[in-house]
Amino acid sequence: MTYDERILNLLKELKPITLDEMSSIKLMNRLDTKYVTTKAKLCQLLELVKGKYYVQETNGDLISPYRTTYFDTPDHAMYMQHHCGHCNRKKVRVRTYLSSGDLTFLEVKNKNNHGRTKKKRVRVGGLDTFRDEEGTGEFVAKYSFFQLENLQEMVQNHFDRVTLVNYGKTERLTIDFNVRFHNYETGNDSNTGQLVIIELKRDGNVFSPICNLLRDLHIHPSGFSKYCIGTVLTNPTIKHNNFKMRVRYVSRFVTGIR
């Protein structure tokens, strides 16, 4: 049995929760904590959350495919914000929920110097058409201070996501795996093998039932930006000194072009 098959079987043992039932925990203004681990460790975690967490079900599926395209200036201004350690960082992206009829949103993420993430989004028709839709340029300018006409496609990723919700409905846990990258500038592709990215999303420092379980499995907080790591893995010429340790760790799981 593959790890992916085992993950699905373990998810089937959790109680499902629908999108409508999760409407009270959108967490658009939230505190995020990321963890990086492996599919083997994820299987152990899923054993431990039985009786404590729901699994989100979307159109009958417990694992949902996503596609995200990140935009940046030709000189990689948003990438460099993150690389240089700026506390106030921005990301502009178009995300498509592939299991929901290709539902697509234009999103702007802002992370402030308190570690809090604010996400604004607006529904659009699709990646190929959103630039021509009314209001999208104003939306990007208002929330990112970048001009849409100055942004270009940089990195696209595809990944599979599982979403868990604790029984108290005070937090959401997203679990991403099978992450694959394509770089529009270089044409290079890469994937992340057995890597799993877990993100705990909650409003403020409320008690989190998952933290003790993660600690018991020796899964510790570790920053991970899909845009930045995907850029480094697919663009060998870009400056990445401050990401070297992170990329060295990730590279243990990666196959593909470096």
C-alpha positions as CSV (number, residue, x, y, z in Angstrom):
1,M,0.0,0.0,0.0
2,T,1.4,3.4,-0.9
3,Y,1.4,6.3,1.5
4,D,-1.3,8.1,-0.4
5,E,-3.5,5.1,-0.2
6,R,-2.9,4.8,3.5
7,I,-3.6,8.5,4.1
8,L,-6.9,8.2,2.3
9,N,-7.9,5.1,4.4
10,L,-7.0,6.9,7.6
11,L,-9.1,9.9,6.6
12,K,-12.1,7.7,6.0
13,E,-12.0,6.9,9.7
14,L,-12.6,10.5,10.7
15,K,-16.0,12.2,10.9
16,P,-16.6,14.4,7.8
17,I,-17.6,18.0,7.9
18,T,-19.0,20.0,5.0
19,L,-18.0,23.4,3.7
20,D,-21.3,24.8,5.0
21,E,-20.7,23.5,8.5
22,M,-17.2,25.1,8.4
23,S,-18.6,28.6,7.6
24,S,-18.0,29.9,11.1
25,I,-14.2,29.3,11.0
26,K,-13.1,31.2,7.8
27,L,-10.1,32.6,9.7
28,M,-9.4,35.3,7.1
29,N,-7.5,37.3,9.8
30,R,-5.4,34.7,11.4
31,L,-2.2,33.5,13.0
32,D,-0.5,30.8,11.0
33,T,2.0,28.2,12.1
34,K,3.6,26.0,9.6
35,Y,5.2,22.6,10.1
36,V,7.2,20.4,7.6
37,T,7.2,16.7,7.8
38,T,6.8,13.5,5.8
39,K,4.0,11.3,4.6
40,A,5.0,8.6,7.0
41,K,4.7,11.0,10.0
42,L,1.4,12.3,8.6
43,C,0.0,8.8,8.8
44,Q,1.0,8.6,12.5
45,L,-0.7,12.0,13.1
46,L,-3.9,10.9,11.4
47,E,-4.0,7.9,13.8
48,L,-3.7,10.3,16.8
49,V,-6.4,12.7,15.7
50,K,-9.2,10.1,15.6
51,G,-12.0,11.3,17.9
52,K,-10.6,14.8,18.0
53,Y,-10.9,16.2,14.5
54,Y,-13.3,16.3,11.6
55,V,-12.1,16.0,8.0
56,Q,-13.5,18.4,5.4
57,E,-15.5,16.7,2.6
58,T,-15.9,18.5,-0.7
59,N,-18.2,16.9,-3.3
60,G,-17.6,13.5,-1.7
61,D,-13.8,13.9,-1.7
62,L,-11.6,14.0,1.4
63,I,-8.5,15.1,-0.6
64,S,-8.8,18.1,-2.8
65,P,-6.5,19.2,-5.7
66,Y,-5.5,22.8,-5.9
67,R,-3.7,25.0,-8.4
68,T,-2.0,28.3,-7.5
69,T,-0.2,30.8,-9.7
70,Y,2.0,33.4,-8.0
71,F,2.6,36.8,-9.6
72,D,5.5,39.1,-9.1
73,T,7.4,42.0,-10.6
74,P,10.1,41.3,-13.2
75,D,12.7,42.0,-10.5
76,H,11.0,39.6,-8.0
77,A,10.0,42.3,-5.5
78,M,7.7,40.1,-3.5
79,Y,10.1,37.2,-3.4
80,M,12.9,39.5,-2.3
81,Q,10.7,41.0,0.5
82,H,10.5,37.5,2.0
83,H,14.2,36.6,1.2
84,C,15.4,39.8,3.0
85,G,13.3,39.0,6.1
86,H,10.9,41.9,5.8
87,C,8.2,41.5,8.4
88,N,5.5,43.1,6.2
89,R,5.2,40.8,3.2
90,K,2.8,40.5,0.3
91,K,1.8,37.7,-2.1
92,V,-0.5,38.1,-5.1
93,R,-1.9,34.8,-6.5
94,V,-4.7,33.2,-8.4
95,R,-5.9,30.0,-6.8
96,T,-8.2,27.4,-8.4
97,Y,-10.1,24.8,-6.4
98,L,-10.0,22.0,-9.0
99,S,-12.6,19.8,-7.2
100,S,-15.2,22.6,-7.0
101,G,-15.8,23.1,-10.7
102,D,-12.6,25.1,-11.1
103,L,-13.7,27.7,-8.7
104,T,-11.1,30.5,-8.9
105,F,-10.1,33.5,-6.7
106,L,-7.7,36.3,-7.1
107,E,-6.0,36.6,-3.7
108,V,-3.7,39.1,-1.9
109,K,-2.0,37.9,1.3
110,N,-0.5,40.3,3.7
111,K,1.6,39.2,6.6
112,N,2.5,41.9,9.2
113,N,5.3,42.2,11.8
114,H,3.2,40.5,14.4
115,G,3.0,37.3,12.4
116,R,-0.7,37.8,11.6
117,T,-1.9,37.0,8.1
118,K,-4.7,38.9,6.4
119,K,-6.1,37.5,3.2
120,K,-8.4,39.3,0.8
121,R,-9.8,37.6,-2.2
122,V,-12.3,38.1,-5.0
123,R,-13.9,35.5,-7.2
124,V,-12.7,35.6,-10.9
125,G,-13.6,33.7,-14.0
126,G,-10.2,32.0,-14.4
127,L,-6.5,32.4,-14.6
128,D,-6.5,33.3,-18.3
129,T,-9.2,35.9,-18.1
130,F,-9.0,37.6,-14.7
131,R,-6.8,40.5,-15.9
132,D,-9.6,41.7,-18.2
133,E,-12.3,41.5,-15.5
134,E,-13.7,44.7,-14.0
135,G,-12.2,45.7,-10.7
136,T,-9.3,43.3,-10.5
137,G,-6.6,45.9,-11.1
138,E,-8.1,48.1,-8.4
139,F,-8.4,45.2,-6.1
140,V,-4.7,44.3,-6.4
141,A,-3.6,48.0,-6.1
142,K,-5.8,48.5,-3.0
143,Y,-4.6,45.5,-1.0
144,S,-1.0,45.0,-2.3
145,F,0.1,48.4,-3.5
146,F,1.4,46.8,-6.6
147,Q,-0.1,47.5,-10.1
148,L,-1.5,44.4,-11.8
149,E,-0.1,45.5,-15.2
150,N,3.4,45.3,-13.6
151,L,3.0,41.8,-12.4
152,Q,3.7,38.6,-14.4
153,E,3.2,34.9,-13.8
154,M,6.2,33.5,-11.9
155,V,5.6,30.1,-10.3
156,Q,2.6,27.8,-10.5
157,N,2.1,24.9,-8.1
158,H,-0.3,21.9,-7.9
159,F,-0.9,20.1,-4.7
160,D,-3.3,17.9,-2.8
161,R,-4.9,19.2,0.4
162,V,-6.6,17.7,3.4
163,T,-8.4,20.0,5.8
164,L,-9.0,19.0,9.5
165,V,-11.1,20.9,12.0
166,N,-11.1,20.3,15.7
167,Y,-14.3,19.3,17.4
168,G,-14.5,22.7,19.1
169,K,-14.3,24.4,15.7
170,T,-11.7,26.9,16.9
171,E,-9.0,26.0,14.4
172,R,-8.3,24.7,11.0
173,L,-5.4,22.5,10.0
174,T,-4.5,22.3,6.3
175,I,-2.2,19.4,5.1
176,D,-0.6,19.8,1.7
177,F,1.4,17.1,-0.1
178,N,2.3,16.0,-3.7
179,V,3.4,19.6,-4.3
180,R,4.7,20.2,-7.8
181,F,6.1,23.4,-9.2
182,H,6.5,25.0,-12.6
183,N,8.5,28.1,-13.2
184,Y,7.2,30.4,-16.0
185,E,10.6,32.2,-16.4
186,T,12.9,29.2,-16.6
187,G,10.5,26.5,-17.8
188,N,11.8,24.2,-15.0
189,D,9.7,21.8,-13.0
190,S,10.2,20.2,-9.6
191,N,8.3,18.2,-7.1
192,T,8.6,17.6,-3.3
193,G,8.4,13.9,-3.1
194,Q,7.4,12.7,0.4
195,L,7.3,16.2,1.8
196,V,4.1,17.3,3.8
197,I,3.4,20.9,4.7
198,I,1.0,21.3,7.7
199,E,-0.4,24.7,8.5
200,L,-2.3,25.5,11.7
201,K,-4.7,28.4,11.3
202,R,-6.3,30.1,14.2
203,D,-7.4,33.5,15.5
204,G,-4.8,34.5,18.0
205,N,-3.0,32.2,20.4
206,V,-6.1,30.1,21.4
207,F,-5.5,26.7,22.8
208,S,-4.7,24.2,20.0
209,P,-5.3,20.5,20.6
210,I,-3.0,19.6,17.8
211,C,0.2,21.2,19.2
212,N,0.9,18.5,21.8
213,L,0.3,15.7,19.2
214,L,2.8,17.4,16.8
215,R,5.3,17.8,19.5
216,D,5.0,14.1,20.5
217,L,5.8,13.2,16.9
218,H,8.8,15.5,16.9
219,I,7.1,17.7,14.3
220,H,8.2,21.3,15.0
221,P,7.3,24.7,13.6
222,S,9.2,25.5,10.4
223,G,8.4,28.3,8.0
224,F,7.7,27.3,4.5
225,S,6.6,29.5,1.6
226,K,5.4,27.6,-1.4
227,Y,6.2,30.6,-3.6
228,C,9.7,31.1,-2.3
229,I,10.7,27.5,-2.1
230,G,9.2,26.7,-5.5
231,T,11.1,29.6,-6.9
232,V,14.4,28.4,-5.6
233,L,13.8,24.8,-6.7
234,T,13.1,25.9,-10.2
235,N,15.3,29.0,-10.7
236,P,19.0,28.2,-10.1
237,T,20.1,31.7,-10.7
238,I,17.9,33.6,-8.2
239,K,19.4,34.9,-4.9
240,H,18.5,32.4,-2.2
241,N,21.2,32.7,0.6
242,N,18.6,33.1,3.3
243,F,16.7,30.0,2.2
244,K,19.7,27.7,1.9
245,M,19.0,25.7,5.1
246,R,15.3,25.4,4.3
247,V,16.0,24.3,0.8
248,R,18.7,21.8,1.9
249,Y,16.1,20.2,4.2
250,V,13.4,20.1,1.5
251,S,15.9,18.7,-1.1
252,R,16.0,15.5,0.8
253,F,12.5,14.8,-0.4
254,V,12.7,16.4,-3.8
255,T,13.1,14.8,-7.2
256,G,13.3,16.9,-10.4
257,I,15.2,19.9,-11.5
258,R,17.2,21.9,-9.0
